[in-house]
Amino acid sequence: MTLRLGPGEVARFGRGSSRTPVELRLADEAVSRLAGEIRVTDDHWQLTNHSTTQTYLVENPEGAGEYLRVSPRRAGAPIPFEFSRVVLPTRRGTTVSFQVFAPDHVYLDPPGAGGSWASRTVTAYSLDETATYFLVLVALCEPWLRDQSPVAVPTTPQVVERLRGHGTGGRLTARAVSSHIDYLADEKLRIGVAAAAPETGAGGVPGPGDRRNGKRDAVVALALKFAVVREEHLALLPPRAEAGARGR
């Protein structure tokens, strides 16, 4: 289940009930009916903890173990991570969690660009080159960057296999890769599905697979057209197996 929120919008999460509706239902008896809520601002999001006893964790899956504690009854805690995992405790020695992609972070021109603050220009595509979504983007663009004249954009399973062995990307699942592609298309590069001109299925109606392929194609086309991903970014990927085989 995916919820898409714009600036000023709120999503409540918890066990929920007929009297306490929530947008994100967490089915565990240790989770409050209304456990908390997420509020979106222009460039970050806030977490409110409605529990009177439980502390929640907000982890940065792409960092070196960074996390924030959001104490009981804490309202509007600002979350700085671009990609986060919200973790709630349970009574079974496990946890329940969900992931949050933050609103688009904005980056300024490099410091050497000069000029006053008022005259500075923000980047058109504000991507964090240390983030996992950027690693996925590089893997999608790799065949073109290596001038292999590919006939199709790498599929999601191919991206998972290509990143296997990477310190961070090696733990990615197909679902996680698909989520990163959605985030790139919808938030970072701001590409509509229609921009990809996907092939249509039966009856001329695009199917889920067509839309997914269309997003991948459009993301790669834009990233290469505007040099968002360049040849030097290939160094972020793990060594290719075939290259090692030739070396032996």
PyRosetta script that sets phi, psi and omega in degrees:
from pyrosetta import init, pose_from_sequence

init()
pose = pose_from_sequence("MTLRLGPGEVARFGRGSSRTPVELRLADEAVSRLAGEIRVTDDHWQLTNHSTTQTYLVENPEGAGEYLRVSPRRAGAPIPFEFSRVVLPTRRGTTVSFQVFAPDHVYLDPPGAGGSWASRTVTAYSLDETATYFLVLVALCEPWLRDQSPVAVPTTPQVVERLRGHGTGGRLTARAVSSHIDYLADEKLRIGVAAAAPETGAGGVPGPGDRRNGKRDAVVALALKFAVVREEHLALLPPRAEAGARGR")
pose.set_psi(1, 133.0)
pose.set_omega(1, -180.0)
pose.set_phi(2, -125.2)
pose.set_psi(2, 130.2)
pose.set_omega(2, 174.6)
pose.set_phi(3, -109.5)
pose.set_psi(3, 135.9)
pose.set_omega(3, 178.6)
pose.set_phi(4, -116.0)
pose.set_psi(4, 121.7)
pose.set_omega(4, -175.8)
pose.set_phi(5, -120.1)
pose.set_psi(5, 141.9)
pose.set_omega(5, 175.2)
pose.set_phi(6, -102.5)
pose.set_psi(6, 171.5)
pose.set_omega(6, 179.9)
pose.set_phi(7, -53.2)
pose.set_psi(7, 131.2)
pose.set_omega(7, 179.8)
pose.set_phi(8, 89.4)
pose.set_psi(8, -10.6)
pose.set_omega(8, -178.3)
pose.set_phi(9, -86.8)
pose.set_psi(9, 155.0)
pose.set_omega(9, -174.7)
pose.set_phi(10, -127.9)
pose.set_psi(10, 141.4)
pose.set_omega(10, 172.2)
pose.set_phi(11, -126.8)
pose.set_psi(11, 126.4)
pose.set_omega(11, 178.3)
pose.set_phi(12, -94.8)
pose.set_psi(12, 146.6)
pose.set_omega(12, 178.9)
pose.set_phi(13, -133.0)
pose.set_psi(13, 153.7)
pose.set_omega(13, -179.7)
pose.set_phi(14, 156.6)
pose.set_psi(14, -169.7)
pose.set_omega(14, -180.0)
pose.set_phi(15, -72.4)
pose.set_psi(15, -30.8)
pose.set_omega(15, 176.3)
pose.set_phi(16, 70.1)
pose.set_psi(16, 167.4)
pose.set_omega(16, 175.4)
pose.set_phi(17, -167.2)
pose.set_psi(17, 178.3)
pose.set_omega(17, 178.9)
pose.set_phi(18, -64.6)
pose.set_psi(18, -30.2)
pose.set_omega(18, 178.8)
pose.set_phi(19, -90.7)
pose.set_psi(19, -16.1)
pose.set_omega(19, -178.8)
pose.set_phi(20, -127.8)
pose.set_psi(20, 79.2)
pose.set_omega(20, -179.1)
pose.set_phi(21, -70.5)
pose.set_psi(21, 142.4)
pose.set_omega(21, 176.4)
pose.set_phi(22, -132.2)
pose.set_psi(22, 152.2)
pose.set_omega(22, 178.8)
pose.set_phi(23, -81.8)
pose.set_psi(23, -28.9)
pose.set_omega(23, 179.5)
pose.set_phi(24, -123.7)
pose.set_psi(24, 109.4)
pose.set_omega(24, -175.2)
pose.set_phi(25, -92.3)
pose.set_psi(25, 127.7)
pose.set_omega(25, 177.8)
pose.set_phi(26, -115.3)
pose.set_psi(26, 104.3)
pose.set_omega(26, -171.3)
pose.set_phi(27, -84.4)
pose.set_psi(27, 80.9)
pose.set_omega(27, 174.3)
pose.set_phi(28, -147.3)
pose.set_psi(28, 136.5)
pose.set_omega(28, -174.4)
pose.set_phi(29, -65.9)
pose.set_psi(29, -18.1)
pose.set_omega(29, 179.2)
pose.set_phi(30, -85.9)
pose.set_psi(30, -6.9)
pose.set_omega(30, -179.9)
pose.set_phi(31, -92.6)
pose.set_psi(31, 133.4)
pose.set_omega(31, -179.7)
pose.set_phi(32, -62.6)
pose.set_psi(32, 154.9)
pose.set_omega(32, 175.5)
pose.set_phi(33, -54.8)
pose.set_psi(33, -45.6)
pose.set_omega(33, 172.4)
pose.set_phi(34, -119.5)
pose.set_psi(34, 95.7)
pose.set_omega(34, -173.9)
pose.set_phi(35, -82.5)
pose.set_psi(35, -34.2)
pose.set_omega(35, -178.1)
pose.set_phi(36, 179.0)
pose.set_psi(36, -173.3)
pose.set_omega(36, 178.7)
pose.set_phi(37, -151.5)
pose.set_psi(37, 154.0)
pose.set_omega(37, 177.2)
pose.set_phi(38, -111.9)
pose.set_psi(38, 133.3)
pose.set_omega(38, 175.9)
pose.set_phi(39, -123.2)
pose.set_psi(39, 132.0)
pose.set_omega(39, -177.4)
pose.set_phi(40, -96.8)
pose.set_psi(40, 134.9)
pose.set_omega(40, 171.4)
pose.set_phi(41, -111.1)
pose.set_psi(41, -168.0)
pose.set_omega(41, -176.9)
pose.set_phi(42, -66.7)
pose.set_psi(42, -39.1)
pose.set_omega(42, -172.9)
pose.set_phi(43, -134.3)
pose.set_psi(43, 11.5)
pose.set_omega(43, 173.4)
pose.set_phi(44, -160.4)
pose.set_psi(44, -177.3)
pose.set_omega(44, 177.8)
pose.set_phi(45, -133.5)
pose.set_psi(45, 161.0)
pose.set_omega(45, -176.4)
pose.set_phi(46, -122.8)
pose.set_psi(46, 146.8)
pose.set_omega(46, -180.0)
pose.set_phi(47, -119.7)
pose.set_psi(47, 128.9)
pose.set_omega(47, 173.9)
pose.set_phi(48, -110.8)
pose.set_psi(48, 130.1)
pose.set_omega(48, -179.6)
pose.set_phi(49, -102.7)
pose.set_psi(49, 110.4)
pose.set_omega(49, -178.8)
pose.set_phi(50, -85.9)
pose.set_psi(50, -8.3)
pose.set_omega(50, -179.6)
pose.set_phi(51, -68.7)
pose.set_psi(51, 146.1)
pose.set_omega(51, 176.8)
pose.set_phi(52, -93.4)
pose.set_psi(52, -8.6)
pose.set_omega(52, -175.2)
pose.set_phi(53, -129.7)
pose.set_psi(53, -27.5)
pose.set_omega(53, -170.9)
pose.set_phi(54, -99.2)
pose.set_psi(54, 135.9)
pose.set_omega(54, 171.2)
pose.set_phi(55, -92.4)
pose.set_psi(55, 138.3)
pose.set_omega(55, 177.6)
pose.set_phi(56, -104.4)
pose.set_psi(56, 149.5)
pose.set_omega(56, 174.8)
pose.set_phi(57, -106.5)
pose.set_psi(57, 142.9)
pose.set_omega(57, 170.1)
pose.set_phi(58, -120.4)
pose.set_psi(58, 110.6)
pose.set_omega(58, -175.2)
pose.set_phi(59, -99.1)
pose.set_psi(59, 151.9)
pose.set_omega(59, 172.7)
pose.set_phi(60, -103.1)
pose.set_psi(60, 97.4)
pose.set_omega(60, -175.7)
pose.set_phi(61, -62.8)
pose.set_psi(61, -18.2)
pose.set_omega(61, -176.7)
pose.set_phi(62, -99.3)
pose.set_psi(62, 1.4)
pose.set_omega(62, -178.9)
pose.set_phi(63, -100.9)
pose.set_psi(63, -162.6)
pose.set_omega(63, -178.9)
pose.set_phi(64, -102.8)
pose.set_psi(64, 52.1)
pose.set_omega(64, 178.2)
pose.set_phi(65, 87.1)
pose.set_psi(65, 13.3)
pose.set_omega(65, 179.8)
pose.set_phi(66, -67.4)
pose.set_psi(66, 143.3)
pose.set_omega(66, 174.7)
pose.set_phi(67, -156.1)
pose.set_psi(67, 160.6)
pose.set_omega(67, 174.9)
pose.set_phi(68, -118.9)
pose.set_psi(68, 145.4)
pose.set_omega(68, 170.5)
pose.set_phi(69, -100.4)
pose.set_psi(69, 133.3)
pose.set_omega(69, 175.6)
pose.set_phi(70, -114.5)
pose.set_psi(70, 107.9)
pose.set_omega(70, -171.5)
pose.set_phi(71, -73.9)
pose.set_psi(71, 162.2)
pose.set_omega(71, 179.5)
pose.set_phi(72, -55.0)
pose.set_psi(72, 137.5)
pose.set_omega(72, 178.2)
pose.set_phi(73, 68.6)
pose.set_psi(73, 9.7)
pose.set_omega(73, 177.4)
pose.set_phi(74, -71.5)
pose.set_psi(74, 128.8)
pose.set_omega(74, -176.7)
pose.set_phi(75, -109.3)
pose.set_psi(75, 130.8)
pose.set_omega(75, 171.3)
pose.set_phi(76, 64.5)
pose.set_psi(76, 38.4)
pose.set_omega(76, 177.9)
pose.set_phi(77, -67.0)
pose.set_psi(77, 121.8)
pose.set_omega(77, -179.4)
pose.set_phi(78, -74.3)
pose.set_psi(78, 134.4)
pose.set_omega(78, -177.9)
pose.set_phi(79, -109.3)
pose.set_psi(79, 119.8)
pose.set_omega(79, -174.1)
pose.set_phi(80, -87.0)
pose.set_psi(80, -12.7)
pose.set_omega(80, -174.3)
pose.set_phi(81, -74.8)
pose.set_psi(81, 142.3)
pose.set_omega(81, 178.3)
pose.set_phi(82, -77.1)
pose.set_psi(82, -28.3)
pose.set_omega(82, 177.8)
pose.set_phi(83, -134.5)
pose.set_psi(83, 122.6)
pose.set_omega(83, -171.5)
pose.set_phi(84, -132.1)
pose.set_psi(84, 156.7)
pose.set_omega(84, 171.3)
pose.set_phi(85, -122.8)
pose.set_psi(85, 120.2)
pose.set_omega(85, 177.4)
pose.set_phi(86, -91.4)
pose.set_psi(86, 125.7)
pose.set_omega(86, -173.6)
pose.set_phi(87, -120.7)
pose.set_psi(87, 128.1)
pose.set_omega(87, 177.9)
pose.set_phi(88, -116.7)
pose.set_psi(88, 139.9)
pose.set_omega(88, -180.0)
pose.set_phi(89, -77.1)
pose.set_psi(89, 157.7)
pose.set_omega(89, 174.6)
pose.set_phi(90, -130.8)
pose.set_psi(90, 178.5)
pose.set_omega(90, -179.2)
pose.set_phi(91, -90.8)
pose.set_psi(91, -1.8)
pose.set_omega(91, -176.2)
pose.set_phi(92, -97.3)
pose.set_psi(92, 11.3)
pose.set_omega(92, -177.5)
pose.set_phi(93, 78.3)
pose.set_psi(93, 9.9)
pose.set_omega(93, 177.5)
pose.set_phi(94, -120.4)
pose.set_psi(94, -170.4)
pose.set_omega(94, 178.4)
pose.set_phi(95, -136.1)
pose.set_psi(95, 164.2)
pose.set_omega(95, 167.5)
pose.set_phi(96, -116.8)
pose.set_psi(96, 147.8)
pose.set_omega(96, -175.3)
pose.set_phi(97, -151.7)
pose.set_psi(97, 165.4)
pose.set_omega(97, 171.8)
pose.set_phi(98, -150.6)
pose.set_psi(98, 160.6)
pose.set_omega(98, -174.9)
pose.set_phi(99, -106.8)
pose.set_psi(99, 149.1)
pose.set_omega(99, 179.6)
pose.set_phi(100, -131.9)
pose.set_psi(100, 125.3)
pose.set_omega(100, 169.0)
pose.set_phi(101, -94.5)
pose.set_psi(101, 126.3)
pose.set_omega(101, -175.3)
pose.set_phi(102, -74.5)
pose.set_psi(102, 163.6)
pose.set_omega(102, 170.3)
pose.set_phi(103, -59.0)
pose.set_psi(103, 162.9)
pose.set_omega(103, -174.8)
pose.set_phi(104, -60.0)
pose.set_psi(104, 120.2)
pose.set_omega(104, 174.4)
pose.set_phi(105, -77.1)
pose.set_psi(105, 142.9)
pose.set_omega(105, -176.4)
pose.set_phi(106, -108.1)
pose.set_psi(106, 135.0)
pose.set_omega(106, 178.7)
pose.set_phi(107, -119.1)
pose.set_psi(107, 142.9)
pose.set_omega(107, 178.4)
pose.set_phi(108, -85.0)
pose.set_psi(108, 170.1)
pose.set_omega(108, 171.4)
pose.set_phi(109, -58.6)
pose.set_psi(109, 158.9)
pose.set_omega(109, 176.1)
pose.set_phi(110, -56.1)
pose.set_psi(110, 152.9)
pose.set_omega(110, -176.6)
pose.set_phi(111, -55.6)
pose.set_psi(111, -31.5)
pose.set_omega(111, -177.4)
pose.set_phi(112, -72.9)
pose.set_psi(112, -4.2)
pose.set_omega(112, -177.1)
pose.set_phi(113, -68.2)
pose.set_psi(113, -22.2)
pose.set_omega(113, 176.7)
pose.set_phi(114, 74.1)
pose.set_psi(114, -179.2)
pose.set_omega(114, 179.2)
pose.set_phi(115, 90.2)
pose.set_psi(115, 164.2)
pose.set_omega(115, 179.8)
pose.set_phi(116, -77.6)
pose.set_psi(116, 166.6)
pose.set_omega(116, 178.5)
pose.set_phi(117, -56.5)
pose.set_psi(117, -41.6)
pose.set_omega(117, -176.9)
pose.set_phi(118, -66.0)
pose.set_psi(118, -25.9)
pose.set_omega(118, -177.0)
pose.set_phi(119, -95.0)
pose.set_psi(119, -2.4)
pose.set_omega(119, -178.4)
pose.set_phi(120, -69.9)
pose.set_psi(120, 153.7)
pose.set_omega(120, -177.7)
pose.set_phi(121, -115.7)
pose.set_psi(121, 133.6)
pose.set_omega(121, 176.5)
pose.set_phi(122, -83.1)
pose.set_psi(122, 155.3)
pose.set_omega(122, -178.8)
pose.set_phi(123, -72.5)
pose.set_psi(123, 147.8)
pose.set_omega(123, -179.3)
pose.set_phi(124, -68.2)
pose.set_psi(124, -39.6)
pose.set_omega(124, -179.7)
pose.set_phi(125, -124.8)
pose.set_psi(125, 102.1)
pose.set_omega(125, -173.7)
pose.set_phi(126, -90.3)
pose.set_psi(126, 87.9)
pose.set_omega(126, -179.7)
pose.set_phi(127, -107.7)
pose.set_psi(127, 140.8)
pose.set_omega(127, 175.7)
pose.set_phi(128, -92.2)
pose.set_psi(128, 113.4)
pose.set_omega(128, -175.5)
pose.set_phi(129, -72.6)
pose.set_psi(129, -7.6)
pose.set_omega(129, 175.4)
pose.set_phi(130, -94.9)
pose.set_psi(130, -3.5)
pose.set_omega(130, -175.8)
pose.set_phi(131, -84.2)
pose.set_psi(131, 155.3)
pose.set_omega(131, -179.1)
pose.set_phi(132, -66.1)
pose.set_psi(132, -34.7)
pose.set_omega(132, -179.9)
pose.set_phi(133, -61.5)
pose.set_psi(133, -33.0)
pose.set_omega(133, 178.4)
pose.set_phi(134, -70.6)
pose.set_psi(134, -36.0)
pose.set_omega(134, 176.1)
pose.set_phi(135, -61.6)
pose.set_psi(135, -42.3)
pose.set_omega(135, 176.4)
pose.set_phi(136, -61.4)
pose.set_psi(136, -41.2)
pose.set_omega(136, 180.0)
pose.set_phi(137, -63.5)
pose.set_psi(137, -41.0)
pose.set_omega(137, 178.5)
pose.set_phi(138, -63.5)
pose.set_psi(138, -41.5)
pose.set_omega(138, 178.8)
pose.set_phi(139, -62.9)
pose.set_psi(139, -37.3)
pose.set_omega(139, 177.8)
pose.set_phi(140, -66.0)
pose.set_psi(140, -36.6)
pose.set_omega(140, -175.8)
pose.set_phi(141, -88.9)
pose.set_psi(141, -9.6)
pose.set_omega(141, -171.6)
pose.set_phi(142, -52.9)
pose.set_psi(142, -46.5)
pose.set_omega(142, -177.3)
pose.set_phi(143, -56.6)
pose.set_psi(143, -39.7)
pose.set_omega(143, 179.0)
pose.set_phi(144, -70.4)
pose.set_psi(144, -40.3)
pose.set_omega(144, -179.3)
pose.set_phi(145, -65.7)
pose.set_psi(145, -27.5)
pose.set_omega(145, 177.1)
pose.set_phi(146, -94.0)
pose.set_psi(146, 5.7)
pose.set_omega(146, 176.8)
pose.set_phi(147, 55.3)
pose.set_psi(147, 49.4)
pose.set_omega(147, -179.7)
pose.set_phi(148, -95.3)
pose.set_psi(148, 4.4)
pose.set_omega(148, -180.0)
pose.set_phi(149, 47.4)
pose.set_psi(149, 58.5)
pose.set_omega(149, -177.1)
pose.set_phi(150, -71.9)
pose.set_psi(150, 157.5)
pose.set_omega(150, 178.1)
pose.set_phi(151, -96.1)
pose.set_psi(151, -14.1)
pose.set_omega(151, -178.2)
pose.set_phi(152, -155.0)
pose.set_psi(152, 153.9)
pose.set_omega(152, 174.7)
pose.set_phi(153, -66.9)
pose.set_psi(153, 141.5)
pose.set_omega(153, 177.3)
pose.set_phi(154, -54.0)
pose.set_psi(154, 140.3)
pose.set_omega(154, 178.0)
pose.set_phi(155, -76.8)
pose.set_psi(155, 168.5)
pose.set_omega(155, 178.1)
pose.set_phi(156, -59.5)
pose.set_psi(156, -46.4)
pose.set_omega(156, 176.4)
pose.set_phi(157, -60.3)
pose.set_psi(157, -34.9)
pose.set_omega(157, 178.2)
pose.set_phi(158, -67.3)
pose.set_psi(158, -36.5)
pose.set_omega(158, 176.8)
pose.set_phi(159, -66.2)
pose.set_psi(159, -42.7)
pose.set_omega(159, 177.6)
pose.set_phi(160, -57.8)
pose.set_psi(160, -46.2)
pose.set_omega(160, -179.5)
pose.set_phi(161, -66.5)
pose.set_psi(161, -39.2)
pose.set_omega(161, -178.6)
pose.set_phi(162, -64.7)
pose.set_psi(162, -33.5)
pose.set_omega(162, -177.0)
pose.set_phi(163, -91.1)
pose.set_psi(163, -1.5)
pose.set_omega(163, 178.1)
pose.set_phi(164, -61.5)
pose.set_psi(164, 131.9)
pose.set_omega(164, -177.2)
pose.set_phi(165, 97.6)
pose.set_psi(165, -13.3)
pose.set_omega(165, 175.3)
pose.set_phi(166, -75.1)
pose.set_psi(166, 144.9)
pose.set_omega(166, -176.2)
pose.set_phi(167, -56.1)
pose.set_psi(167, -38.4)
pose.set_omega(167, 178.5)
pose.set_phi(168, -107.2)
pose.set_psi(168, -51.6)
pose.set_omega(168, -176.7)
pose.set_phi(169, -67.1)
pose.set_psi(169, -19.0)
pose.set_omega(169, -179.2)
pose.set_phi(170, -66.1)
pose.set_psi(170, -15.0)
pose.set_omega(170, 179.5)
pose.set_phi(171, -97.1)
pose.set_psi(171, 4.2)
pose.set_omega(171, -176.7)
pose.set_phi(172, -71.6)
pose.set_psi(172, 141.7)
pose.set_omega(172, 171.6)
pose.set_phi(173, -101.2)
pose.set_psi(173, 169.2)
pose.set_omega(173, 177.6)
pose.set_phi(174, -60.6)
pose.set_psi(174, -39.7)
pose.set_omega(174, 178.9)
pose.set_phi(175, -63.4)
pose.set_psi(175, -41.0)
pose.set_omega(175, 180.0)
pose.set_phi(176, -64.9)
pose.set_psi(176, -42.0)
pose.set_omega(176, 178.2)
pose.set_phi(177, -61.5)
pose.set_psi(177, -43.0)
pose.set_omega(177, 178.2)
pose.set_phi(178, -61.1)
pose.set_psi(178, -38.7)
pose.set_omega(178, 178.2)
pose.set_phi(179, -64.7)
pose.set_psi(179, -40.4)
pose.set_omega(179, 178.3)
pose.set_phi(180, -66.1)
pose.set_psi(180, -37.8)
pose.set_omega(180, 177.5)
pose.set_phi(181, -64.9)
pose.set_psi(181, -42.3)
pose.set_omega(181, 176.4)
pose.set_phi(182, -60.0)
pose.set_psi(182, -43.2)
pose.set_omega(182, -179.1)
pose.set_phi(183, -63.9)
pose.set_psi(183, -43.0)
pose.set_omega(183, 177.5)
pose.set_phi(184, -61.1)
pose.set_psi(184, -47.2)
pose.set_omega(184, -175.2)
pose.set_phi(185, -69.3)
pose.set_psi(185, -43.2)
pose.set_omega(185, -170.6)
pose.set_phi(186, -88.7)
pose.set_psi(186, -33.5)
pose.set_omega(186, -172.5)
pose.set_phi(187, -111.9)
pose.set_psi(187, -47.8)
pose.set_omega(187, -172.7)
pose.set_phi(188, -82.2)
pose.set_psi(188, -45.1)
pose.set_omega(188, -179.3)
pose.set_phi(189, -101.8)
pose.set_psi(189, -11.2)
pose.set_omega(189, 173.7)
pose.set_phi(190, 54.3)
pose.set_psi(190, 58.2)
pose.set_omega(190, -179.8)
pose.set_phi(191, -109.3)
pose.set_psi(191, 127.0)
pose.set_omega(191, 173.5)
pose.set_phi(192, -80.1)
pose.set_psi(192, 154.0)
pose.set_omega(192, 178.7)
pose.set_phi(193, -59.2)
pose.set_psi(193, -35.8)
pose.set_omega(193, -178.1)
pose.set_phi(194, -62.8)
pose.set_psi(194, -27.1)
pose.set_omega(194, -178.6)
pose.set_phi(195, -66.0)
pose.set_psi(195, -20.6)
pose.set_omega(195, -176.7)
pose.set_phi(196, -86.0)
pose.set_psi(196, -11.8)
pose.set_omega(196, -178.7)
pose.set_phi(197, 50.5)
pose.set_psi(197, 59.2)
pose.set_omega(197, -177.4)
pose.set_phi(198, -68.6)
pose.set_psi(198, 154.2)
pose.set_omega(198, 174.3)
pose.set_phi(199, -68.2)
pose.set_psi(199, 152.2)
pose.set_omega(199, -177.6)
pose.set_phi(200, -99.1)
pose.set_psi(200, 153.0)
pose.set_omega(200, 178.3)
pose.set_phi(201, -91.7)
pose.set_psi(201, -152.5)
pose.set_omega(201, -178.3)
pose.set_phi(202, -61.1)
pose.set_psi(202, 135.6)
pose.set_omega(202, 178.6)
pose.set_phi(203, 76.6)
pose.set_psi(203, 8.8)
pose.set_omega(203, 179.3)
pose.set_phi(204, 78.8)
pose.set_psi(204, 9.8)
pose.set_omega(204, -178.8)
pose.set_phi(205, -101.6)
pose.set_psi(205, 125.3)
pose.set_omega(205, 179.2)
pose.set_phi(206, -62.1)
pose.set_psi(206, 133.5)
pose.set_omega(206, 175.8)
pose.set_phi(207, -90.0)
pose.set_psi(207, 173.5)
pose.set_omega(207, 179.8)
pose.set_phi(208, -56.9)
pose.set_psi(208, -41.4)
pose.set_omega(208, 179.4)
pose.set_phi(209, -65.8)
pose.set_psi(209, -36.4)
pose.set_omega(209, 177.9)
pose.set_phi(210, -63.6)
pose.set_psi(210, -44.2)
pose.set_omega(210, 179.6)
pose.set_phi(211, -63.8)
pose.set_psi(211, -41.0)
pose.set_omega(211, 179.2)
pose.set_phi(212, -62.9)
pose.set_psi(212, -46.2)
pose.set_omega(212, 178.4)
pose.set_phi(213, -62.2)
pose.set_psi(213, -39.0)
pose.set_omega(213, 179.2)
pose.set_phi(214, -62.2)
pose.set_psi(214, -39.2)
pose.set_omega(214, 178.1)
pose.set_phi(215, -64.8)
pose.set_psi(215, -44.9)
pose.set_omega(215, -179.4)
pose.set_phi(216, -61.7)
pose.set_psi(216, -44.9)
pose.set_omega(216, -180.0)
pose.set_phi(217, -61.2)
pose.set_psi(217, -44.3)
pose.set_omega(217, -176.7)
pose.set_phi(218, -68.7)
pose.set_psi(218, -39.0)
pose.set_omega(218, 178.6)
pose.set_phi(219, -61.3)
pose.set_psi(219, -46.8)
pose.set_omega(219, -179.4)
pose.set_phi(220, -64.9)
pose.set_psi(220, -44.0)
pose.set_omega(220, -178.3)
pose.set_phi(221, -59.7)
pose.set_psi(221, -45.3)
pose.set_omega(221, -178.5)
pose.set_phi(222, -70.1)
pose.set_psi(222, -42.1)
pose.set_omega(222, -178.2)
pose.set_phi(223, -61.5)
pose.set_psi(223, -38.2)
pose.set_omega(223, 179.6)
pose.set_phi(224, -77.9)
pose.set_psi(224, -37.7)
pose.set_omega(224, -177.8)
pose.set_phi(225, -61.7)
pose.set_psi(225, -42.0)
pose.set_omega(225, -177.0)
pose.set_phi(226, -102.3)
pose.set_psi(226, 14.2)
pose.set_omega(226, 177.0)
pose.set_phi(227, 55.7)
pose.set_psi(227, 35.4)
pose.set_omega(227, 173.3)
pose.set_phi(228, -65.0)
pose.set_psi(228, -36.6)
pose.set_omega(228, 173.7)
pose.set_phi(229, -115.4)
pose.set_psi(229, 129.5)
pose.set_omega(229, -176.9)
pose.set_phi(230, -126.1)
pose.set_psi(230, 172.6)
pose.set_omega(230, -174.4)
pose.set_phi(231, -57.8)
pose.set_psi(231, -36.1)
pose.set_omega(231, -178.9)
pose.set_phi(232, -65.1)
pose.set_psi(232, -19.8)
pose.set_omega(232, 179.4)
pose.set_phi(233, -74.0)
pose.set_psi(233, -13.2)
pose.set_omega(233, 177.8)
pose.set_phi(234, -61.5)
pose.set_psi(234, -22.8)
pose.set_omega(234, 178.6)
pose.set_phi(235, -64.7)
pose.set_psi(235, -16.5)
pose.set_omega(235, 178.4)
pose.set_phi(236, -73.9)
pose.set_psi(236, -22.7)
pose.set_omega(236, -176.3)
pose.set_phi(237, -82.2)
pose.set_psi(237, 153.0)
pose.set_omega(237, 174.4)
pose.set_phi(238, -67.7)
pose.set_psi(238, 157.3)
pose.set_omega(238, 178.8)
pose.set_phi(239, -57.6)
pose.set_psi(239, 144.9)
pose.set_omega(239, 179.1)
pose.set_phi(240, -78.2)
pose.set_psi(240, 139.9)
pose.set_omega(240, -177.1)
pose.set_phi(241, -61.2)
pose.set_psi(241, -39.2)
pose.set_omega(241, -176.3)
pose.set_phi(242, -67.7)
pose.set_psi(242, -30.7)
pose.set_omega(242, 178.2)
pose.set_phi(243, -65.8)
pose.set_psi(243, -39.9)
pose.set_omega(243, 178.3)
pose.set_phi(244, -65.9)
pose.set_psi(244, -36.9)
pose.set_omega(244, -178.8)
pose.set_phi(245, -65.1)
pose.set_psi(245, -38.7)
pose.set_omega(245, 179.0)
pose.set_phi(246, -67.2)
pose.set_psi(246, -34.0)
pose.set_omega(246, -179.8)
pose.set_phi(247, -65.8)
pose.set_psi(247, -34.7)
pose.set_omega(247, 179.1)
pose.set_phi(248, -72.0)
pose.dump_pdb("model.pdb")
